[in-house]
Amino acid sequence: EIFGIMLLLTTTSPGGGFSGWWCSLGNADIALSIAMTTVSTLFSIFMLPINVILYVQLVFGTSVSLDWARIGVSIAIVIAAVLVGVTAGTYLPRYKGIFNKVGTFGGVANIILGLAASSGGSTPLWGHPPVWYLAVASPCIAGLF
């Protein structure tokens, strides 16, 4: 039950941190990725509480307390980053290549920091069963098709 609740909260939380990086690697439409990240972040303001009420409380019969201030700060950071990126891309188009390289470096650093932070738990990152790695990688693999 606890894993289902954690998965539900994670998948209904605003996201898109890696989509720009994947789009850059695949030479995809980064502007569309940014627009979708912005829209999903804005919708998460009211969809996250609705999903918590609908799924966690009705399906699992459990109440969950969320730190709304931290969620609000995360949403504000995403919106501010999008606004800064759009403004910089509009007014400084000759630096788009540099922005892309800095963004790629930031994406790789984010992955490395995420791996380092996740290995601090009771089970080290390399101590999980193979099915765990498959479950973690499956959204990325499914996104390629």
WOUR-V270484 format. One record per residue. N is the residue number from 0. RES is the residue in three letters. SS is DSSP state (h for helix, s for strand, l for the rest). PHI is phi as a letter, one per 30 degrees, with the letter a starting at -180 (none if undefined). D_LAST is the distance of its C-alpha to the last C-alpha in whole Angstrom. Layout:
N_RES_SS_PHI_D_LAST ; N_RES_SS_PHI_D_LAST
This chain:
0_GLU_l_none_30 ; 1_ILE_h_d_30 ; 2_PHE_h_d_27 ; 3_GLY_h_d_25 ; 4_ILE_h_d_27 ; 5_MET_h_d_26 ; 6_LEU_h_d_22 ; 7_LEU_h_d_23 ; 8_LEU_h_d_25 ; 9_THR_h_d_22 ; 10_THR_h_d_19 ; 11_THR_h_c_22 ; 12_SER_l_d_23 ; 13_PRO_l_d_22 ; 14_GLY_l_b_20 ; 15_GLY_l_j_18 ; 16_GLY_l_d_20 ; 17_PHE_l_c_17 ; 18_SER_h_d_15 ; 19_GLY_h_d_17 ; 20_TRP_h_d_17 ; 21_TRP_h_d_13 ; 22_CYS_h_d_14 ; 23_SER_h_d_17 ; 24_LEU_h_d_15 ; 25_GLY_l_c_13 ; 26_ASN_l_h_15 ; 27_ALA_l_c_14 ; 28_ASP_l_d_16 ; 29_ILE_h_d_18 ; 30_ALA_h_d_20 ; 31_LEU_h_d_18 ; 32_SER_h_d_16 ; 33_ILE_h_d_20 ; 34_ALA_h_d_21 ; 35_MET_h_d_18 ; 36_THR_h_d_20 ; 37_THR_h_d_23 ; 38_VAL_h_d_23 ; 39_SER_h_d_21 ; 40_THR_h_d_24 ; 41_LEU_h_d_27 ; 42_PHE_h_d_26 ; 43_SER_h_d_25 ; 44_ILE_h_e_29 ; 45_PHE_h_c_30 ; 46_MET_h_d_27 ; 47_LEU_h_d_27 ; 48_PRO_h_d_31 ; 49_ILE_h_d_30 ; 50_ASN_h_d_27 ; 51_VAL_h_d_29 ; 52_ILE_h_d_32 ; 53_LEU_h_d_30 ; 54_TYR_h_c_28 ; 55_VAL_h_d_30 ; 56_GLN_h_d_34 ; 57_LEU_h_d_33 ; 58_VAL_h_d_31 ; 59_PHE_h_c_32 ; 60_GLY_l_i_36 ; 61_THR_l_b_36 ; 62_SER_l_c_36 ; 63_VAL_l_b_34 ; 64_SER_l_c_36 ; 65_LEU_l_c_34 ; 66_ASP_l_d_35 ; 67_TRP_h_d_35 ; 68_ALA_h_d_36 ; 69_ARG_h_d_34 ; 70_ILE_h_d_31 ; 71_GLY_h_d_33 ; 72_VAL_h_d_33 ; 73_SER_h_d_29 ; 74_ILE_h_d_29 ; 75_ALA_h_d_32 ; 76_ILE_h_d_30 ; 77_VAL_h_d_27 ; 78_ILE_h_d_29 ; 79_ALA_h_d_31 ; 80_ALA_h_d_29 ; 81_VAL_h_d_27 ; 82_LEU_h_d_30 ; 83_VAL_h_d_31 ; 84_GLY_h_d_28 ; 85_VAL_h_d_29 ; 86_THR_h_d_32 ; 87_ALA_h_d_32 ; 88_GLY_h_d_30 ; 89_THR_h_d_32 ; 90_TYR_h_c_35 ; 91_LEU_l_b_34 ; 92_PRO_h_d_32 ; 93_ARG_h_d_33 ; 94_TYR_h_c_32 ; 95_LYS_h_e_28 ; 96_GLY_h_d_28 ; 97_ILE_h_d_30 ; 98_PHE_h_e_28 ; 99_ASN_h_d_24 ; 100_LYS_h_d_26 ; 101_VAL_h_d_27 ; 102_GLY_h_d_24 ; 103_THR_h_d_22 ; 104_PHE_h_d_25 ; 105_GLY_h_d_25 ; 106_GLY_h_d_22 ; 107_VAL_h_d_22 ; 108_ALA_h_d_26 ; 109_ASN_h_d_24 ; 110_ILE_h_d_22 ; 111_ILE_h_d_25 ; 112_LEU_h_d_27 ; 113_GLY_h_d_25 ; 114_LEU_h_d_25 ; 115_ALA_h_d_29 ; 116_ALA_h_d_29 ; 117_SER_h_d_27 ; 118_SER_l_d_29 ; 119_GLY_l_d_33 ; 120_GLY_l_d_32 ; 121_SER_l_d_34 ; 122_THR_l_c_32 ; 123_PRO_l_d_31 ; 124_LEU_h_e_27 ; 125_TRP_h_d_27 ; 126_GLY_h_c_29 ; 127_HIS_l_d_26 ; 128_PRO_l_d_25 ; 129_PRO_h_e_22 ; 130_VAL_h_d_21 ; 131_TRP_h_d_21 ; 132_TYR_h_d_19 ; 133_LEU_h_d_16 ; 134_ALA_h_d_16 ; 135_VAL_h_d_17 ; 136_ALA_h_d_14 ; 137_SER_h_d_11 ; 138_PRO_h_d_10 ; 139_CYS_h_d_9 ; 140_ILE_h_d_7 ; 141_ALA_h_d_6 ; 142_GLY_h_d_5 ; 143_LEU_l_d_4 ; 144_PHE_l_c_0
